[in-house]
Amino acid sequence: MPEAKKIEATKRTQRERKGPLHSPRVLVVDVGGTNVKVLATGQAVSRKIPSGPTMTARGMVDSVKQATADWTYDVVSIGYPGPVRDGRPEVEPKNLAGGWVKCNFQQAFGAPVKMINDAAMQALGSYECGRMLFLGLGTGLGSALITDGVLVPMELAHLRYRKGGTYEDFIGLRGLEQYGKNKWRRYVLDVVSALRDALQADYVVLGGGNVKRLSELPAWIRVGNNDLAFVGGFRLWEEAWKDERPGCVVRRGGAAAGNRDDGQGIRPIEGEPFKKEQVWTSRIRKL
């Protein structure tokens, strides 16, 4: 995708997994329909746990605790594949087993827990500055908006698009399978352009497993990286992003966490490479 800006996960993830001085040690749990991925403060390599339609909420907790038994953490961030309200799942996930809505995750993990929608967590990790729209092109369509440091999780997938279908019907996995890659690409660009104009976003970050199927994207679209969900999970516990309003995360100060503002605009801080199995590396735009 030569014309699309790509966001680098490696350096930013390593930088933020170290955490600022006196910050809590965070375990980030990114729950997906195929795998659960975990990474903790001070760890260089994430771990992957198979999930699927038989994984219950309690089964996820037990599997994560077993897989991270040699890690030390104080708090937990969870990216959940569904709508989240007041830090709890609003509905059961489509591609996993049940028990998520009623599960007391803080009690199960034995540590304070913050939970947000998985797309919102990746959006939080992808954010640099200004107003950013994040869209996750996977089985469905995840979405979140960050404007001047305020994260607002969104549910745009089921808005009507055309022929009685929704955005998700056309640019989610169903649309890709039904219409084929070329027509699906045109639908993606049409939907992304319309949402960008409606929400007045400065730029759009596209994540999710199907983003690799796109090509020749305009300069205002950036190709995301799923590992930036870990950065978002770390940021949930940073003072710079603390907010008292349920469902929102607010960046305090003049620069996004992990960036610096020296009067010439917010620019990323350089760091050492982050070692990750099968990581998709790319270059971050210099602002």
N, C-alpha and C positions, 0 to 999 in steps of 0.2 A: 504494500500500500504506500507507494512513494509520496503521494500528495498529502497523506494524513499525518498529523502530529501524533507521536506516540509518547505515552507517559511511562517513565521508568519506575519500576517497583523496587529494584534491587537496592540501590543506595538509600532510598528514602525509608525502606522497610528496616534496613540495618540501623540507620540513624535513630529511628523512633523506637525500635525494640530495646535499645539501650536505655532510653527514657531519661528525663531530666533528673537532677539530684533530688533525693528524698521522695520521688514519685513512687506509687505502689508498683509492685511487680504484677504484670497483667498476663493472664492466660486468655488468648483470643480463640474463640471457637466459631468457625465459619461452617454453618450447617447447609449441606446441599442434598439433593435427591439421590446422588450417586455416591458422594463421599462427604465426610466431615473432616475439615482441615484445621489443624491447631498449631499455634505458635505462641511462645511465651517470652517475656522480657528476658534478655540475656542469652537466648537460644539462637543459633545461626541457621538451623535447618527446621523447616516445618515438618509435621507428621500428618499422615493421611489415614483415615479410618473408613472402611466401606460402610455405606448406609443402605438406603433402599426401602422398599415398601414394608419390610418387617421391623424396621427400627422404630421403637417407641421413644418417648422423651426420656424415660428412666434408662432405657437401653443405651441411649446416646451418652447420658451422664456417666454411666458405669464404664462404657468403652473409652471415653475421654480420660477418665480418672486412671484407668488401667494403662492407657497409652502414655500418660504424662506422669506416671508415678515417681519418676526420677527428676522431675522438674519442681521448682519452688515458685509459688505465686501467692499473691495476697487477694486479688480480685479477678473477676471473670467478665469478659465481654462476649456476647453471643450475637451472631448475625443469623436471623431466623428467616426461612423462606416463606414468608407470608406477612400479612399486616400485623403490626404490633401497636398496642395502645397501653399507655401508662406502664411501659416496660414489660408487658406480658403479651403472649400470643393472643390474637383476637379470634382466630379460627384455627382449626387443625390443618396441618400441611397436606397438600394434595398428593405428594409422592412419597410420604413416609407413613408409618403407623401412628396410632393415636396417643393420647395422654399428655399432649403438649399444653393445652389451654389450662388444665388444672394443676400442672406440675409446679411445685415450689422449687425453682432452680437454685435459689440461694441456700435453702436447706439441703438440697441434694448435693451441691458442690461444697457446702460448708464454708462458703466465702461470699462476700457481697457480689451481686451480679447486675450488670446492665445489659439489656437486650434491645436491639433495634432491628428493623428489617434488613435483610442481607444486602439489598441494593443500596440502602442508605449507608450502610457501613462501608461499602466499597466507594460510594460517592464521597464520604467523609475523608477517606484515604487518598482520593484522587484530586481533591480540591487544592487550588493554588491561590486564586484571588477572584474578585469580582462576582458575577452571577454565573453559576455553572449549572447546567442541566445534565444529569446522569441518566442514561438509559441502558439497561442490561438486556442484551439480546440472547436469551437462552431458550428454555422450554416455553416460558412465557415472556413477559415484558416487565422488568423491574424499573422503577423510576424514583428519582429524588431530585430536589432542587436545593442549591446552596446559594444564598444571596448575601454578599458582604459578610460571610462568616456564619450565617444562620442556616442550619440544616433543617429542611422540612421534608420528611418522607412523604411520598405521593403514591397514588394508585391510579395511574393513567391507562393501564392496560385495557380496561373494560369500557373506555369511552368509545362511542360509535364512530366508525370510520367510513365505510361504504358498503352498499349492498346488504345492509342489516348486520354486518360484521363489525367487530371491534378492532382496535389497533393490534391487540394480541393475536387475533385471528389471522391477520395479514402479515405481521412482521415477527411473530413468534415462530416456534418450530412448526406448528401446523401450517402456517403460510408458506414456509420454505418448502415443506413436503408437497403441498397442494399446487403451488404455482411455479415451482422450479426456481433455480438460483437467479437467473437474469431478471425475471419479473419481480421476485422477492427483493432484489437489490433496489429496484426502482421504487417499490413500496416503502422500503426503509428510508430512502432519501426523502421521499415525499412526506412521510410522517415526521421524521426528525426535523425537517425544515419547517413544517407547520407548527410543531411544538416549540421550536426555538423562537419563531416569530411571536407566538402567542404569549410565551413566558418572558420574552425579551432577554434571552440568555446571551451572555458574551461569547460563550463557547459551549460545546456539547462534548461530553465524554461518553463513548460507547464501550461497554464492557460485555461480559457474557461469552459463552462458548462459541456463538455463531458469528462474532465480530470478525473472526479470521476469514470469513467467506466474502467480506466486502473488499472493494477496490476503488481507486480513484475518488477518494473522498475530498470534499472541499477543505480549505485550510482551517475553518472554524470548528471542524470535528476532530477530536483527538481520540486515538485508539487507547483504550484503557488496559489495565492488567489486573487479573483477578487477585493477585497477591497484595494489591493495595487495600484489600479488605482487612488485612492484618494491621496496616497503618491506621485505618479507621478505628479498629478495635482498641489500639493503644491510645489514640487521641480521645476516646470516650472518657478516659480517666485523667487526662491532663487538665490542670487548672486553667490553661489557656482556652479550653473548649468547654468549660463548665457552664451549665445553665440550669436554672430551677424549673423551667417549664417542661412538662412532660411532652415527649415527642420531638423536642427541638434540642439542638446542640449549638451553642454560640461560641464563636471564636472571639476571644478578648484580645485587645491590643492591635497593633498596626500590621502584623504579619501573621500569616497562617503558621500553625505549629510545624516546625521543621524548615521554615523559610526565614529569610531575614529581610528587613526593610531598612536600607541604608540611605533613603532619600531618593533613590533612583528606581523605586518600584520594588515589588516583592520578587525576590529571586531565590532559587533553590540553593541550599548549602551543599557543597560537595562532601562526599563521604567515601568510605571504603566499600568495595564490592560486597554484596550479600550473597552468601553461598546457599543456593536452593536447588533442589532436584527439579529438573524440568521447568526451570523458570523461563519466562518469556521476557527477555531483556529488550529495552528500547531506550531512546533518548528523550529526556524531558526538555520541554521548550524553555529556553532561557528568556526570562521576562526582563 
